[in-house]
Amino acid sequence: MSQIPYKIYLSEEELPKAWYNLRADMKNKPAPLLNPETHQPMTAEELKVVFCDELVRQELDETTPYVEIPQEIRDFYKMYRPAPLIRAYCLEKKLGTPAKIYYKFEGNNTSGSHKLNSAIAQAYYAKQQGLKGVTTETGAGQWGTALSMACSYFDLDCKVFMVKCSYEQKPFRREVMRTYGASVTPSPSMDTEVGRRILEKHPGTSGSLGCAISEAVEVAGKTEGYRYVLGSVMNQVMLHQSVIGLETKTALDKYGVKADIVIGCAGGGSNLGGLIAPFMGEKLRGEADYRIIAVEPTSCPSFTRGVFAYDYCDTGMVCPLQKMYTLGSGFIPAPNHAGGLRYHGMSSTLSQLYDDGLMEAVSVSQTEVFEAAEYFARIEGILPAPESSHAIKVAIDEAKKCIETGEEKTIVFGLTGTGYFDMYAYEKFHNGVMENYSPTEEELAKGREGLPTV
Ligand SMILES: *Cc1c(COP(=O)(O)O)cnc(C)c1O
């Protein structure tokens, strides 16, 4: 076997030709989406009012294992993919661990994260359908940026509702979106009924993802030729993100390396779901075993402290109900939370897998995350996004355990993006004013009160 290089690059030919639909191999399928009013399973017809036709088909398809990636999407992927799989030799050495650490780096594009993998697919299907444009929400701004890039490539209009506190605190991301031709509105806004209702109730609110989603859905519904698109949580997004895991698996297989532990950060679950897809597929089919670990912030602990129940995906309660690990759609992480991953729920597919005991989840505090981020940046060079640094933290922890046990485990983690636009958060950390928070039992109980009875 040849020496494993620092960076394993695949050729363009090795770029996956099909996405992998993990649900096809699941015995316990995720529960169906329900209509928020009737509580009956959403039909394709109902979903098509909100989402693009082909994306609805992908959302509901739980039997087709491989979905061909259209050539135009593959051509776009070729501009920034295959993404390198990096052997963290320097980190291993510094830690003095016998573990072998690899990370898949998704930050090599202007949007700075994995989100472009799904944005380009969603924009493509919207264009195919002859739509004029799409609406969406964005929190920290990565999804909005990725979607803006994808829409400008296909000449589609893009209306982004950006959570107000990010709109104000992250002017650079906002301007990147506008550079790609998107319109960006701070949410809640006076432009929508939902927004006006929320502003009346909570005049000074800094907004939330759940609220921005409701606004974007409303505008898509009311504007001729528009649909709503989403950057995480949904099955269609996880399907597109499987390109991350497929490339990772191909790169490891090329050198005969078998992963023992696969780690990813979990917000809505799309990068994690994509990274683990082929590994989990083998596990489900009984071909191999892996430890799979989701990492989330202690301040927004959907997996580790949430409940597995049907819940609203948005504050305005207009989106389909999804059965998932959730903190309740009214849950908003403490204002001092700076590390992203602040969505109240989790992908229904990952929720089912977690409930079936096929994967683990841990939560980490934000100062631990930034310590790991800084440590990693100084050793491996890459300035990581705070979200990605949740995975770094746990990868380092696992590598340290190997020092004690002497085991030469192979650890693979997802480095989802770069942290250039997160310097306010890094600044807080450097100035020693970053605080850790974990919600009290009372706060969690309050979040659960808002769950629908299904
Ligand atoms: C959005 C984002 C995440 C979290 O979203 P998932 O859908 O859980 O993957 C993680 N890392 C980065 C860099 C992001 O932009």
The ligand as a Gaussian input file, in Angstrom:
#p B3LYP/6-31G(d) Opt

LIG

0 1
 C      -25.007000      25.263000       8.181000
 C      -23.735000      24.751000       8.644000
 C      -23.665000      23.639000       9.494000
 C      -24.854000      22.937000      10.073000
 O      -25.861000      22.527000       9.220000
 P      -26.215000      20.994000       9.000000
 O      -27.416000      21.003000       8.152000
 O      -26.445000      20.398000      10.355000
 O      -25.080000      20.401000       8.320000
 C      -22.419000      23.160000       9.838000
 N      -21.290000      23.755000       9.419000
 C      -21.324000      24.837000       8.624000
 C      -20.026000      25.451000       8.198000
 C      -22.532000      25.362000       8.206000
 O      -22.549000      26.437000       7.413000

